[in-house]
Amino acid sequence: MESSDESLVLTPEEVRQLLKISRSVLYSSLKNGTIPSIRISPRKIIIPRERFFEWLNGGGGNNLHPKE
């Protein structure tokens, strides 16, 4: 069994803290698909840990500001 630190999924609050963003930005990003997530019930959203870190390490999607 995996420890809680190695869970297969992250909660929205864990992602919010990792990214240091507001709740409104987080839920907007989850709703529009910017941050990969799975809605498993009307009130429960999970973020697959591996997919989230792949997304983050890949630059966070197409939302990057061009480098100067």
N, CA, C and O atoms as a printed pandas DataFrame, in Angstrom:
     atom_number atom_name residue_name chain_id  residue_number  x_coord  y_coord  z_coord
0              1         N          MET        A               1    0.834   -1.183    0.000
1              2        CA          MET        A               1    0.000    0.000    0.000
2              3         C          MET        A               1    0.879    1.247    0.000
3              4         O          MET        A               1    1.900    1.297    0.686
4              5         N          GLU        A               2    0.481    2.234   -0.761
5              6        CA          GLU        A               2    1.273    3.460   -0.869
6              7         C          GLU        A               2    0.986    4.394    0.296
7              8         O          GLU        A               2   -0.126    4.419    0.823
8              9         N          SER        A               3    1.982    5.152    0.692
9             10        CA          SER        A               3    1.772    6.150    1.729
10            11         C          SER        A               3    0.986    7.310    1.135
11            12         O          SER        A               3    0.887    7.427   -0.086
12            13         N          SER        A               4    0.429    8.164    1.979
13            14        CA          SER        A               4   -0.359    9.293    1.493
14            15         C          SER        A               4    0.486   10.259    0.665
15            16         O          SER        A               4   -0.047   10.978   -0.180
16            17         N          ASP        A               5    1.808   10.281    0.900
17            18        CA          ASP        A               5    2.688   11.147    0.124
18            19         C          ASP        A               5    2.845   10.661   -1.307
19            20         O          ASP        A               5    3.235   11.427   -2.188
20            21         N          GLU        A               6    2.540    9.386   -1.540
21            22        CA          GLU        A               6    2.697    8.803   -2.861
22            23         C          GLU        A               6    1.359    8.387   -3.445
23            24         O          GLU        A               6    1.301    7.454   -4.246
24            25         N          SER        A               7    0.300    9.051   -3.066
25            26        CA          SER        A               7   -1.027    8.747   -3.568
26            27         C          SER        A               7   -1.058    8.886   -5.091
27            28         O          SER        A               7   -0.305    9.671   -5.668
28            29         N          LEU        A               8   -1.924    8.128   -5.720
29            30        CA          LEU        A               8   -2.062    8.204   -7.174
30            31         C          LEU        A               8   -2.746    9.487   -7.627
31            32         O          LEU        A               8   -2.648    9.875   -8.791
32            33         N          VAL        A               9   -3.434   10.139   -6.704
33            34        CA          VAL        A               9   -4.161   11.363   -7.058
34            35         C          VAL        A               9   -3.857   12.483   -6.089
35            36         O          VAL        A               9   -3.456   12.252   -4.948
36            37         N          LEU        A              10   -4.054   13.703   -6.563
37            38        CA          LEU        A              10   -3.943   14.903   -5.741
38            39         C          LEU        A              10   -5.323   15.497   -5.580
39            40         O          LEU        A              10   -6.191   15.312   -6.433
40            41         N          THR        A              11   -5.527   16.207   -4.494
41            42        CA          THR        A              11   -6.772   16.945   -4.314
42            43         C          THR        A              11   -6.611   18.332   -4.933
43            44         O          THR        A              11   -5.490   18.804   -5.122
44            45         N          PRO        A              12   -7.724   18.980   -5.247
45            46        CA          PRO        A              12   -7.605   20.355   -5.737
46            47         C          PRO        A              12   -6.827   21.258   -4.771
47            48         O          PRO        A              12   -6.062   22.117   -5.212
48            49         N          GLU        A              13   -7.012   21.075   -3.483
49            50        CA          GLU        A              13   -6.290   21.907   -2.506
50            51         C          GLU        A              13   -4.789   21.658   -2.566
51            52         O          GLU        A              13   -4.006   22.601   -2.455
52            53         N          GLU        A              14   -4.377   20.415   -2.738
53            54        CA          GLU        A              14   -2.945   20.118   -2.859
54            55         C          GLU        A              14   -2.351   20.782   -4.101
55            56         O          GLU        A              14   -1.247   21.325   -4.056
56            57         N          VAL        A              15   -3.093   20.734   -5.209
57            58        CA          VAL        A              15   -2.630   21.365   -6.444
58            59         C          VAL        A              15   -2.569   22.877   -6.264
59            60         O          VAL        A              15   -1.620   23.519   -6.714
60            61         N          ARG        A              16   -3.573   23.446   -5.610
61            62        CA          ARG        A              16   -3.595   24.894   -5.372
62            63         C          ARG        A              16   -2.370   25.323   -4.588
63            64         O          ARG        A              16   -1.752   26.338   -4.907
64            65         N          GLN        A              17   -2.014   24.560   -3.566
65            66        CA          GLN        A              17   -0.844   24.898   -2.750
66            67         C          GLN        A              17    0.452   24.724   -3.537
67            68         O          GLN        A              17    1.361   25.544   -3.413
68            69         N          LEU        A              18    0.548   23.678   -4.336
69            70        CA          LEU        A              18    1.758   23.469   -5.143
70            71         C          LEU        A              18    1.974   24.605   -6.139
71            72         O          LEU        A              18    3.100   25.062   -6.338
72            73         N          LEU        A              19    0.885   25.055   -6.762
73            74        CA          LEU        A              19    0.991   26.099   -7.785
74            75         C          LEU        A              19    0.939   27.512   -7.209
75            76         O          LEU        A              19    1.222   28.489   -7.903
76            77         N          LYS        A              20    0.576   27.607   -5.933
77            78        CA          LYS        A              20    0.463   28.918   -5.267
78            79         C          LYS        A              20   -0.481   29.846   -6.030
79            80         O          LYS        A              20   -0.136   30.975   -6.378
80            81         N          ILE        A              21   -1.703   29.319   -6.281
81            82        CA          ILE        A              21   -2.731   30.091   -6.982
82            83         C          ILE        A              21   -3.978   30.166   -6.115
83            84         O          ILE        A              21   -4.130   29.400   -5.163
84            85         N          SER        A              22   -4.862   31.086   -6.447
85            86        CA          SER        A              22   -6.097   31.246   -5.696
86            87         C          SER        A              22   -7.076   30.124   -6.030
87            88         O          SER        A              22   -6.934   29.435   -7.040
88            89         N          ARG        A              23   -8.067   29.957   -5.164
89            90        CA          ARG        A              23   -9.111   28.946   -5.422
90            91         C          ARG        A              23   -9.848   29.240   -6.715
91            92         O          ARG        A              23  -10.152   28.321   -7.475
92            93         N          SER        A              24  -10.144   30.517   -6.979
93            94        CA          SER        A              24  -10.901   30.848   -8.191
94            95         C          SER        A              24  -10.107   30.520   -9.450
95            96         O          SER        A              24  -10.677   30.019  -10.419
96            97         N          VAL        A              25   -8.810   30.791   -9.457
97            98        CA          VAL        A              25   -7.963   30.454  -10.608
98            99         C          VAL        A              25   -7.890   28.943  -10.757
99           100         O          VAL        A              25   -7.980   28.423  -11.869
100          101         N          LEU        A              26   -7.729   28.232   -9.640
101          102        CA          LEU        A              26   -7.657   26.777   -9.677
102          103         C          LEU        A              26   -8.918   26.191  -10.299
103          104         O          LEU        A              26   -8.838   25.427  -11.260
104          105         N          TYR        A              27  -10.085   26.547   -9.755
105          106        CA          TYR        A              27  -11.326   25.931  -10.234
106          107         C          TYR        A              27  -11.661   26.357  -11.659
107          108         O          TYR        A              27  -12.268   25.584  -12.400
108          109         N          SER        A              28  -11.289   27.541  -12.048
109          110        CA          SER        A              28  -11.453   27.953  -13.439
110          111         C          SER        A              28  -10.570   27.093  -14.348
111          112         O          SER        A              28  -11.010   26.656  -15.412
112          113         N          SER        A              29   -9.341   26.856  -13.932
113          114        CA          SER        A              29   -8.405   26.046  -14.713
114          115         C          SER        A              29   -8.834   24.585  -14.776
115          116         O          SER        A              29   -8.633   23.922  -15.793
116          117         N          LEU        A              30   -9.419   24.085  -13.703
117          118        CA          LEU        A              30   -9.937   22.717  -13.716
118          119         C          LEU        A              30  -11.148   22.622  -14.639
119          120         O          LEU        A              30  -11.284   21.670  -15.408
120          121         N          LYS        A              31  -12.027   23.625  -14.552
121          122        CA          LYS        A              31  -13.259   23.605  -15.353
122          123         C          LYS        A              31  -12.971   23.685  -16.851
123          124         O          LYS        A              31  -13.607   22.987  -17.640
124          125         N          ASN        A              32  -12.026   24.523  -17.246
125          126        CA          ASN        A              32  -11.763   24.682  -18.681
126          127         C          ASN        A              32  -10.737   23.673  -19.215
127          128         O          ASN        A              32  -10.401   23.700  -20.399
128          129         N          GLY        A              33  -10.239   22.785  -18.345
129          130        CA          GLY        A              33   -9.349   21.725  -18.787
130          131         C          GLY        A              33   -7.883   22.098  -18.853
131          132         O          GLY        A              33   -7.063   21.302  -19.311
132          133         N          THR        A              34   -7.540   23.291  -18.404
133          134        CA          THR        A              34   -6.133   23.697  -18.405
134          135         C          THR        A              34   -5.314   22.767  -17.519
135          136         O          THR        A              34   -4.239   22.314  -17.912
136          137         N          ILE        A              35   -5.821   22.486  -16.329
137          138        CA          ILE        A              35   -5.187   21.535  -15.418
138          139         C          ILE        A              35   -5.929   20.209  -15.571
139          140         O          ILE        A              35   -7.150   20.171  -15.421
140          141         N          PRO        A              36   -5.214   19.118  -15.865
141          142        CA          PRO        A              36   -5.878   17.828  -16.062
142          143         C          PRO        A              36   -6.546   17.340  -14.773
143          144         O          PRO        A              36   -5.937   17.347  -13.704
144          145         N          SER        A              37   -7.805   16.919  -14.892
145          146        CA          SER        A              37   -8.540   16.463  -13.716
146          147         C          SER        A              37   -9.642   15.504  -14.140
147          148         O          SER        A              37   -9.965   15.371  -15.320
148          149         N          ILE        A              38  -10.207   14.843  -13.138
149          150        CA          ILE        A              38  -11.328   13.931  -13.338
150          151         C          ILE        A              38  -12.395   14.294  -12.315
151          152         O          ILE        A              38  -12.120   14.340  -11.116
152          153         N          ARG        A              39  -13.613   14.552  -12.788
153          154        CA          ARG        A              39  -14.733   14.801  -11.875
154          155         C          ARG        A              39  -15.396   13.456  -11.640
155          156         O          ARG        A              39  -15.962   12.872  -12.565
156          157         N          ILE        A              40  -15.332   12.952  -10.395
157          158        CA          ILE        A              40  -15.892   11.638  -10.113
158          159         C          ILE        A              40  -17.292   11.707   -9.509
159          160         O          ILE        A              40  -17.963   10.682   -9.385
160          161         N          SER        A              41  -17.733   12.890   -9.137
161          162        CA          SER        A              41  -19.101   13.135   -8.686
162          163         C          SER        A              41  -19.329   14.642   -8.793
163          164         O          SER        A              41  -18.382   15.388   -9.043
164          165         N          PRO        A              42  -20.560   15.099   -8.608
165          166        CA          PRO        A              42  -20.792   16.549   -8.719
166          167         C          PRO        A              42  -19.951   17.401   -7.764
167          168         O          PRO        A              42  -19.706   18.576   -8.035
168          169         N          ARG        A              43  -19.510   16.811   -6.647
169          170        CA          ARG        A              43  -18.757   17.583   -5.662
170          171         C          ARG        A              43  -17.333   17.076   -5.443
171          172         O          ARG        A              43  -16.661   17.530   -4.516
172          173         N          LYS        A              44  -16.860   16.150   -6.271
173          174        CA          LYS        A              44  -15.530   15.567   -6.049
174          175         C          LYS        A              44  -14.709   15.588   -7.330
175          176         O          LYS        A              44  -15.099   15.012   -8.346
176          177         N          ILE        A              45  -13.555   16.269   -7.263
177          178        CA          ILE        A              45  -12.610   16.347   -8.374
178          179         C          ILE        A              45  -11.292   15.778   -7.882
179          180         O          ILE        A              45  -10.843   16.084   -6.778
180          181         N          ILE        A              46  -10.672   14.940   -8.718
181          182        CA          ILE        A              46   -9.343   14.432   -8.400
182          183         C          ILE        A              46   -8.407   14.767   -9.558
183          184         O          ILE        A              46   -8.838   14.919  -10.701
184          185         N          ILE        A              47   -7.143   14.875   -9.247
185          186        CA          ILE        A              47   -6.127   15.187  -10.251
186          187         C          ILE        A              47   -5.124   14.039  -10.224
187          188         O          ILE        A              47   -4.428   13.846   -9.227
188          189         N          PRO        A              48   -5.045   13.273  -11.321
189          190        CA          PRO        A              48   -4.058   12.182  -11.355
190          191         C          PRO        A              48   -2.642   12.737  -11.193
191          192         O          PRO        A              48   -2.205   13.579  -11.977
192          193         N          ARG        A              49   -1.937   12.261  -10.177
193          194        CA          ARG        A              49   -0.620   12.788   -9.819
194          195         C          ARG        A              49    0.353   12.745  -11.000
195          196         O          ARG        A              49    0.977   13.757  -11.320
196          197         N          GLU        A              50    0.487   11.593  -11.645
197          198        CA          GLU        A              50    1.457   11.458  -12.730
198          199         C          GLU        A              50    1.108   12.383  -13.894
199          200         O          GLU        A              50    1.986   13.036  -14.459
200          201         N          ARG        A              51   -0.170   12.435  -14.249
201          202        CA          ARG        A              51   -0.584   13.302  -15.361
202          203         C          ARG        A              51   -0.368   14.780  -15.028
203          204         O          ARG        A              51    0.039   15.565  -15.885
204          205         N          PHE        A              52   -0.646   15.152  -13.768
205          206        CA          PHE        A              52   -0.442   16.537  -13.346
206          207         C          PHE        A              52    1.025   16.932  -13.477
207          208         O          PHE        A              52    1.330   17.994  -14.021
208          209         N          PHE        A              53    1.949   16.083  -12.981
209          210        CA          PHE        A              53    3.361   16.438  -13.039
210          211         C          PHE        A              53    3.903   16.388  -14.464
211          212         O          PHE        A              53    4.811   17.147  -14.802
212          213         N          GLU        A              54    3.365   15.515  -15.299
213          214        CA          GLU        A              54    3.732   15.533  -16.720
214          215         C          GLU        A              54    3.309   16.857  -17.347
215          216         O          GLU        A              54    4.068   17.477  -18.092
216          217         N          TRP        A              55    2.077   17.284  -17.032
217          218        CA          TRP        A              55    1.554   18.562  -17.534
218          219         C          TRP        A              55    2.441   19.712  -17.046
219          220         O          TRP        A              55    2.819   20.582  -17.831
220          221         N          LEU        A              56    2.768   19.715  -15.765
221          222        CA          LEU        A              56    3.565   20.782  -15.178
222          223         C          LEU        A              56    4.976   20.795  -15.763
223          224         O          LEU        A              56    5.483   21.861  -16.114
224          225         N          ASN        A              57    5.615   19.636  -15.874
225          226        CA          ASN        A              57    6.971   19.553  -16.415
226          227         C          ASN        A              57    7.013   19.871  -17.899
227          228         O          ASN        A              57    8.057   20.254  -18.425
228          229         N          GLY        A              58    5.881   19.715  -18.575
229          230        CA          GLY        A              58    5.794   20.055  -19.991
230          231         C          GLY        A              58    5.514   21.524  -20.223
231          232         O          GLY        A              58    5.316   21.939  -21.364
232          233         N          GLY        A              59    5.492   22.315  -19.173
233          234        CA          GLY        A              59    5.282   23.747  -19.309
234          235         C          GLY        A              59    3.882   24.198  -18.973
235          236         O          GLY        A              59    3.564   25.377  -19.129
236          237         N          GLY        A              60    3.033   23.293  -18.513
237          238        CA          GLY        A              60    1.691   23.699  -18.120
238          239         C          GLY        A              60    0.779   23.976  -19.291
239          240         O          GLY        A              60   -0.094   24.839  -19.196
240          241         N          GLY        A              61    0.954   23.283  -20.371
241          242        CA          GLY        A              61    0.063   23.469  -21.520
242          243         C          GLY        A              61    0.504   24.613  -22.396
243          244         O          GLY        A              61    1.690   24.939  -22.457
244          245         N          ASN        A              62   -0.442   25.220  -23.072
245          246        CA          ASN        A              62   -0.168   26.289  -24.013
246          247         C          ASN        A              62   -0.323   27.672  -23.399
247          248         O          ASN        A              62   -0.548   28.651  -24.111
248          249         N          ASN        A              63   -0.204   27.753  -22.090
249          250        CA          ASN        A              63   -0.472   29.006  -21.391
250          251         C          ASN        A              63    0.783   29.814  -21.100
251          252         O          ASN        A              63    0.720   30.826  -20.402
252          253         N          LEU        A              64    1.898   29.386  -21.617
253          254        CA          LEU        A              64    3.151   30.047  -21.265
254          255         C          LEU        A              64    3.305   31.369  -22.000
255          256         O          LEU        A              64    2.899   31.525  -23.151
256          257         N          HIS        A              65    3.898   32.301  -21.298
257          258        CA          HIS        A              65    4.270   33.555  -21.938
258          259         C          HIS        A              65    5.545   33.304  -22.751
259          260         O          HIS        A              65    6.436   32.598  -22.280
260          261         N          PRO        A              66    5.648   33.847  -23.920
261          262        CA          PRO        A              66    6.867   33.630  -24.691
262          263         C          PRO        A              66    8.078   34.190  -23.970
263          264         O          PRO        A              66    8.006   35.240  -23.331
264          265         N          LYS        A              67    9.183   33.485  -24.079
265          266        CA          LYS        A              67   10.427   33.966  -23.468
266          267         C          LYS        A              67   11.019   35.046  -24.362
267          268         O          LYS        A              67   10.954   34.973  -25.589
268          269         N          GLU        A              68   11.588   36.035  -23.720
269          270        CA          GLU        A              68   12.191   37.130  -24.486
270          271         C          GLU        A              68   13.675   36.952  -24.601
271          272         O          GLU        A              68   14.351   37.779  -25.213
